[in-house]
């Protein structure tokens, strides 16, 4: 009787030992690989076509007719509100420029998104209209841009401007390591019209912050 | 605010210039083009401008800046005559063998020297790239006037500028209230003028005319397309939204706890086996 209890207890302790060892292995592996995540080059998010090895943005080949029509008809207005209907995302847009360190100056609150006012407006006939916002903030917490990685190719994006609404269709969603991001391409002021929405993503490091940018590219619809 | 004195050399006509004149306006010197603008800064003279014997501008009025033109790279003989006098008319001013390199952006200014003599001065315009959010301002002294200071909002920005020198600076874009004073003084000779300086552009301000005749003026040339890109988009400051956000401490404590668990259970098993063995 006594030996049975002891044997039962033994099984329990053996199970506990095995589980503990397993947990040590799994947790240890996570600990070891956590830093490697930051080395990601280019990861497709939500859409396979974005996983093309070219780190550059998807090339502009379509939407030409829309461009020309737009160029002939009207000037784009000042952007005021961003909406992604499928995600029920709505954010006020603020005109921003450059901060003291040469980075795009983003609104402090992650509930607002900045528009790079030195570049084209969304709906302009040429170049890249850039919106950027904080995904989260030490002060204000997590914002709606956390959902940007859930955007899919084909999703509709609407920008309310002082001259009416501009509609876009998502062509790519990408997560690109900041070191590999072609900022000249992101902010280019000539060429086919494109809307780019940026926030941060990937691994967060206490020193250095987020290691990657989430980039949604969209063409005039 | 480094002074950029990139005034092209004015060399008198040589064999090369003669050869160029023989083949017409366009010298046969490769296919590359240069961007050339011409500013008329000599008061009271409507003129015609000839390049290598061919008419480049007719009835050119003082204070006019031409739109930039694409001209084949090479060297040019420039001659300015009274309007209607023709290519063989008496030169009010001329510059021979003016070198216009391919890809360059040049402004040729017809203006007065400090002592009031008409002269042609070609300037190479700095159209190099700018950092994001910056604008470039270049000032050029092309007036019959002594050395001047150029002030913005009452503060001297460019000092001791002499005819036909230039100076430049990178500034924040916006509207600048500028005036021109005699060097080291508060004697305003031009302005104040409101100057709009756009991001990513080079704005060139010319002082022209004559102090003696009290007709000093400003001419402004803006060149676009030197804008830079922001160096990053720092889209998060908290880290709360990170997928694998600083999970390090969590995994580390899990490792510690599980190691402890393994140690305890291992010890218990060992004890039990020892007891059973008894």
Interface residues (C-beta under 8 A of the other chain):
Chain A: X3 X6 X7 X9 X10 X13 X14 X16 X17 X19 X20 X21 X23 X24 X27 X28 X30 X31 X34 X37 X97 X98 X101 X102 X103 X104 X106 X110 X116 X118 X130 X132 X133 X134 X135 X136 X137 X138 X139 X140 X141 X142 X143 X145 X146 X178 X181 X183 X184 X186 X187 X188 X189 X198 X199 X200 X201 X202 X203 X204 X205 X206 X209 X210 X213 X214
Chain B: X131 X132 X133 X199 X200 X227 X229 X230 X231 X232 X233 X234 X235 X236 X237 X238 X239 X240 X241 X242 X243 X244 X245 X246 X247 X248 X251 X252 X254 X255 X257 X258 X259 X261 X262 X264 X265 X266 X268 X269 X272 X273 X275 X276
